[in-house]
Amino acid sequence: MTRTVIAHLAPLPDGPVTVAGWVETVRDQKKVQFVILRDESGALQLVNPATRDLEDDASADELAAAALTETIGGLAHGTMIRVTGELKHDERVKLGGLEVKIAALEVVSEALPETPIADDSSLDKRLDWRFLDLRRPEASLIFKIQTTFEHALRTWWVERDFIEIHTPKLMASASESRAELFEMEYFETKAYLAQSPQFFKQMAQPAGFGKVFEIAPAFRADPSFTSRHATEFTSIDAEVSWIDSHEDVMQMHEQLLVAGFSAVVEKHGAAIEAAFGVEVSVPTTPFPRIPLAEARRIVAEGGYEIPRTDGDLDPEGERRLSAWVKANHGSDFVFVTDYATGIRPFYHMRRDGDPSITNSYDLLYNGTEISTGAQREHRIDVLIAQATEKGLEPEELEFYLDFFRYGVPPHGGFGMGLARVLMLMLGLGSIRETTYLFRGPTRLLP
């Protein structure tokens, strides 16, 4: 018979079905055995009347029933099985009012009896055994949410004539600065893992693509061990032509997030509340916009002195500003705008009339920065001057600077960390939980 996933059983009539998955628990009682079977879609109770202590003249059917009883009694947690039996709708059964009486059971793949992780295992231990950790329903839910979220973003983009691009992750020179670069041997020369698709998504602007997006890996040689940093992460990027300022980018960004959150709430809202105790809401637009200088003043008036000397917010400052925005504007999101030139990359456009400020922003969500966006500098002479000022050698950026020598429209975009968005959306403590396989300074396995 064709296998039916557990989530598709409810509308079926009572009768024969085949299900398959892994053993979650076994209750081996004297007269009856219960197995909780789990697959990628849910959990189901299996039942088998136990047959034990046969007489010497037992029939073939009795011997087969006793063998099934013995097999069920020996099932270890995680063992993969395929079961054919009779589906019965019974509202007394806790797991969705469904039960399957076992007729035949095949052990497809046995599991070792001792599982290396438990419910109270540390996060680091669980990451060592990530393939087992991901069997938890709430873990698989995270990646179902991720799928829905990404699909909604792509749908929003495609419906508005954005072009999806796939940029290379091997580069001949730095994509932003020489800091945080992974360097590697590349035949007779050196290559670098891309920190972002920044240069290549900008290349699409003089190419005439107009509007582009990408969801892909990015790499940062950052020795941070915080809950929100990784050495490899999934970056959500977009770039658009013919903008007037970074305000156009912010409007695109917030509309995109509304689409993503709307899809998640519609499809997974109840499951998220049940699994994580979090009520995800669709944000209202426009998101508040607060210049960086004003943001620092708000934080200072709240009694916190930011220790950074570069003029930026630190994580505690971000949390305090976000709390103020939530209390005064009712928003989980806030754009912090007008960043100083000294703390922005060379390709951010500087404010007309005030070159100490860039046309850029950071987006904070629930107290943490999730994205940086900006209008890009498209004038070649200005771009060269700004790169030189930042200590970069224009000769090493020739391939990038060539993009601007043959005509390029005013443009801008953003990059956003996927795992951070999911972490904050679900109220989790670390992006390690929302990354399929986390990579950090001390983790390259599994």
N, C-alpha and C positions, 0 to 999 in steps of 0.2 A: 504493500500500500504506500501511497505518497505520504511523506511526512507532513504533518500540520504543526505550525508553530503554536505555542500555547496561547498567544494573544488572539488567535483566530478560532479558538475552540468554542467560545461562548455562543455564537449564532448557530452552531451546528446542532442537529437533532441527536438524541441519544442513539448510540450505535458504535460500530467499530471505527477506531482511529489508530494512527501510528504517530507517536511523538518521540522526540529524541533530545537529549541534553545531558547535563551533568547532575550527579547526586548531591543534593544539599544536605539532607539529613535522612536518617533511617530510624524509625521506631519499631523495634522488633519485639512485639508482644507475643504472649503464648499462643493466642488464637488468631491474631491478625497482625499483618505487617503494613506499615505506612512508609512510603518513600516520598519525600519532597523533591520533585524534579524541577530543575531550572534550565531555561534556554535563553536565547538572546532577547526574548520578548516578555518573559514573565515566569511565574512559578505555578506548579500544578501538584495536586496530591494524587499519588498512585496508591492503590490498596490491593492487598493479596491475602486471602484467607490462608492461614498457616497450616501446613500439613506436616506432622511430626510423628515420631514413634510408630512406624508402620509395622504391621504384622508380617510374618515371613511369607505369606501368600498374597502380598499386596499386588494389585493390578499394575499394568503399565502406566495407566493414567495417574494412579496414586504415586508411583515412583517418580513420574515426571513432576507432579505437584510438589513432592518432597524435595526434589532437586531444585526447583524454582525457589522454594522456601529457603533452602540452604544458601543459594546464590544471593538472594536478597539480604539475608543476614550477614553476609560477608562483604557487602558493598561498602567501600570507603568513600569518604567525602571527596567529590571531584571526579569520581569515576564516570566516564562517558558511557551512556547506555541508550539503546533503542528499544522501545516498548510498543507492542500492539495489544490493544485491549478494548473494553467497552466503555465508552464515554457515558457518564450519567450526570444529569443536572440535579443537584441536591443543595438546596439553600442552607442546609445545616453545615456544609463544608465551608470553612473560613476563607479559603483561597478562591474567591470568585464564584463560589457555589458550584464548582466542577470537580469531578473525580473520575479517574480511569481505573477500572478493575483490570489488573494485569492478566493477559492471556499468554503472552510470550515476552521474554526479556532477553536481549542480547547485550552482553558486555562488549562494547566496542573498543574501549581503552581503559585499562585499570589505572587507578591512582595509588600512590604510596599511602599507607595508612596514616602516617604522621604528616600533617600539613605544616609547612615552615613558618606560616604567619597566622596570627589570630586577630580577633576584633580589637584587642588592646595593643597590638604591635605598633611600634613607632613608625612615623612616616618614612624615615630612612630605611627601616627594615622592609616596609611594604614596597618601597621602590625597588629593593633588591629582588623582590619576587612580584614584579609589576603585573605579569600575565595572570597571576592568581588574584592579586589585589583588584584587578579590573573586573573580576567576576561579580563583585558587589553590585547590586542593582543601582545604587546611587552613583557608582563610578561609571557604569555604562550609560546612565542617564546624562551625565555630563557631556558625553560625546554625541549623544543624540541631540542634545541642545546645541552643541557646536555645529552639527550638520545643518540643523534648521536655521541657525543664525547666519552661517555662511551662505546658504542657499538664498535666504532672503536678501542679503547684501548683493549677491550676484544678480538676482532677479531685478532689483531696483536699478542697478547699473545698466544691465542689458536693455531694459525697457526704456532707458534714456540714451541709448545709442553709445554707451561706453564700449571700448574695445578691450578685451582681456589680453594681457601680454604675459610672457614668461621670460623673465630676464635672467642672464647668466649669473651664477654664484661664484665664478672664478673671475678675478679681476687682475689687471696688470698694475693698478695703482689704487691708492686709497679712495673710497667712495665719499668720505666726509673729512676725515683727518687721519693722522698717522697713529692716533691713540686707539686702543682696543681692536687692533687688527690681528687676525690669525694669518701668519705667513707660512707658506709651504713651498717645497721644491716643485718646480714645474718644468720638467725636461732640463734644458740648459739655463733656465732663468728662475725667477721667483714669481709666485702668484699670491693673491690674497683672497680670503673668503669675504664675500660682500657683506658689509655692515647693513646695507639697505639697497633697494633697487633705485635709489635716488637719481643717479646719473642717467640710467637707462630709461626710466619713465620720463625724465626730462627730454631725452633724445626723441621720444615720440611726438613732442610738440613741434619742432621744426620738420619732422617727418609728415606732419599734417594729419595725425590721428585725432587730434582734438581733445578727446577724453579717454583716459585709459585707467585700468585697475589691475591689481595683482594681489593674490593671497599666496604667500610663498615663504620659505625659510630665509632667515637672516642670521648673521653670526657676529657676536661681540666678544672679544677677548677681555672680558670684564671679570676680575677676580672677586666679585661680590657674592656674598652668601645670604643676601636678603631674601625675603619671601616673594619678591617681585622681579628678580633678575635671573637670567639664564644666559648661557653662552650660545645656545641655538634656540631660536624662537620663531613663531609664525607671525609674519608681519602683514598687516592689511594696508594696502597702499592705493592711492588714487592721485591722479594729476589731470588738470583741466586747462585748456587754452582760453584765451580771450577773457580773462578776468579783469576786473577793475581794481580789486584789492583782496586782501586776505579775508574780508567779510564774505566774499563769494564762496571761498573755500569752506568757511565755517557754516554757511547755510547748507551747502551740499553735505557736509559732514553730519550735521544734526538731523537732516532729513533721512539720510542713510541709516543712522542709528534708530530712528523711530521705526523704520521699516523692519530692521532686524529684531528689535525688542517686541514689536507687535506680533511678529511670527512666533517668537519664543513664548510669549504669554498665551497666545491662542492655542498653541499645540501642547505646551508643557507646563503651563502655569500651575495647575492643580498638582501635578507630579512634583514640581519643584517645592511647593509649599509642604507637601507630605514628606519629602526626602530631606529637605534642608531647613524647613521652618522659615522660609523666606518668601515674601509676597513680591514678586517682580512686577513692576509697573511700567507702562509705556511712558516715556518722558514727553513732556509738553515742550513745544518750541515757541519762541526762540529760547535757547539756553541763555542764562545770564552771561554777560561779558564784563570782565573787570580788568582794567589795566594793571600790570604787574606792580607799579608803584602804589596804586590804591590797595591792592591785595596785601602788600607788605604793611601798609598802614593799618588795615583792618586787623591783621594778625598781631601787630604790636599793641594796638589798643585793647586787644583781648588778653594782654599780659604775657605774651611770648616773644622773646627776642631771638630772631633767626641767627644762628651762629655762622652761617655761610658769609663769606666776604665778597662773593662775586655778584651779589645782588639778586640771586635767584631764591626761590622758595626751597626749603628742605622738606622731607617727608612729614614732619610734625606741623610745619607751616601749611602744607597742603591739607592735612587733616583739619586743622583749625579753620582755615578759610572755607573748606567744604561744609563744615558744621555751621559756620555763619551763613553761608548761602542757603543751606537747607532751612535754617531757622527764619531767615529773612525773605527768601524767595521761593521756598518750597521745592527746590530743584536738587536732584542728585548729581546734576552735571553743571559745570561752570567752565567757560572759556577764560583763561588768563591771557591777556593780550599785551601787545606793546613791549616785547622783551628787548632788553638792551643789546646793542650790537656786540658787546664783548662776550656774551654768553650764547651767541647764535652762530651757526656755520656761515662760511663766506658767501654762500649762494642765496642767503635770505636777503630780500630787498629791504633797503633802508628807507625810513620815512622821508618823504619829500618835505623838505623844510626843517627836518630834525634828524640828521644822520646818526644820532646816538641811539635811535630806536628802530627796530625792525618791524615790518609788516608780518608779524608772526603770532602764534598762540600755542599754548598747551591746553589740552582738554583734561580736566579732572573729573573723575567719576567716583562717587562714594569715598572721597578723601584721598584718592591716588591718581597720579598722572597716568593716562592711558595713551596719549597721542601728542604729537607735535605736528603743526601745520604752518604753512607760510605762503606768501607770494614770493616767487623766485625772481632773482635779478636776471634780466634777459639782455642787458646791454653789455656787449663784450668788453669794452674798455673799463666799465665799472666793475665787472666781474673779475677781471685780471687784477685790478687795484685792490679789491677786497680779499682775494686769495693771497696776494703778496703780503698784505697787512696781517693776515692770519699765520704767516710763516710758511705758507705752501709755495712750492716752486712751480710757476706757470708751465715750465717745460714738461713737468711730470703730469700735467693736466691737459696736455695738448689735445688728446682725443676728445676730452670733454669740452674744451673751449671751442673746438671745431664746430660743435653743434650750433654755436651762436654767431658764426661768421657768415652764414648764408641765409639769414632771416629766421627769426623765431618770434612767435606771438607772446604777449604777456601771459604768464601762466602761474599756477600754484597747485599745491596739493598737501597731502598729509600721509603720515605713517602711523599705524596703531597696532599695539600688541594684542593679539587674539586671546592668549591665555590670561592676560591681566583683566580684560573685559569680562571673561567668564568667571574668573575668581571673584571679582567684585560683584558681579550679578548674583552669584549664588551664595555670597557671604562666607567664602572659604578663606583659609588662612594662608595659602601659598599657591603660586602658580604650578608647583609640583603636582598638585591635585588635578589641575585642568590642562596639563600637558601629557600627551599620550606616553611619551618616553622622554623624561626630563634630562637635559644636559646642563651640567654646571662645572665649576672648576675642579671638583673631585669626582665627577660622575660621568663615565663613558659607557657604563653597562647598566641594565641589559640593553 
